[in-house]
Amino acid sequence: MELTDIIPMSELTKIVEEIYDKFGFTGVFYKPDNFILVRSKEMGNNLCPFIKDNPNSLMICSVAQQILGKDSFDSKEIIIDECDAEMVKFVIPIFVGEEFLGTVGGCGRLADDKDSVETFYISKLTGKDEGEIKELAKSITKVSKDEMKEIISYIQGRVNPYINKYIETAKSMKKN
């Protein structure tokens, strides 16, 4: 079973765009292997596209997703942490019973108790002047713990009805 068996791709695309439009995070659904299924067209800030497009710094994103994705799979819990650039990243695991279908989450904002991202580290990885990195980082908005709760609740409210409908349909088919 795959996530697209439960939630149509058109709806997954709507949800990731809502994560960006409503909350300023890059919205992403990941497959169980942590590869991207669908991502919002826009990213949460001006620095993330630069990181993503630079092969030397792409590990900032991929390592964080590998770790957080595995942690959410192992614990079956929502994980909120940071990437190596120190931006907030969160993943919500999606299970139907014991079957893991992937995660949904977002990244690209700064925790409200942080002053800045790791500009020196990003500069060293990319070879770009730290001043230019700092300039790109000015576009990063902050997010509070209370706002994170609201974001996660919203996303669960969008995803869970599909999972529940699938489970109910499967139960009714077993009865017949």
Summary of the structure (lengths in Angstrom):
residues: 176
radius of gyration: 17.1
end to end distance: 21.2
largest distance: 65.8
contacts: 550
relative contact order: 0.17
helix: 51%
strand: 21%
